[in-house]
Amino acid sequence: GRPDEGLVWAAYAEAVIDRLGRPDRMLAELACTQGNLRWAKGDREAALAPLTTCLEIRERTMPGDPLVANALS
């Protein structure tokens, strides 16, 4: 219910993920979260890039995983 605040926390999460070596699974989760937060704000255009990144990472690293279907939805 507070997407602007969520985006601030997502920036902190991105810094932590960077320090951990940018693992694909975490990058996908972050991208999905950022996209969903932007979507919740009504900024559909800004949501598209992170949601596409999420889907690409999941398709590449987690074929057959239900999270791929989640990213498609």
Steps between C-alpha positions, in 0.01 A plus 500: 500500500807730513687448171719809535630375833546155350716643223724665759546165674559332163797733447648378829435142395679563172808618689498183710457283191797676340715421803393135479624473142165557325359145517246442224221383728525814713524724195183344361313554828616859519402571140154348554454704814611823333270436205204416719556812711509719191189327368324569831589867460330497161824545307454213257776614265762508779381160624566327169883496509544344846218251439661397171836462676337281764345275237824473299706404805245244617463342154878473468581372849184324618337325201188312602477676837155633592661842559540529122122477464465753779722744310294447186183599681 
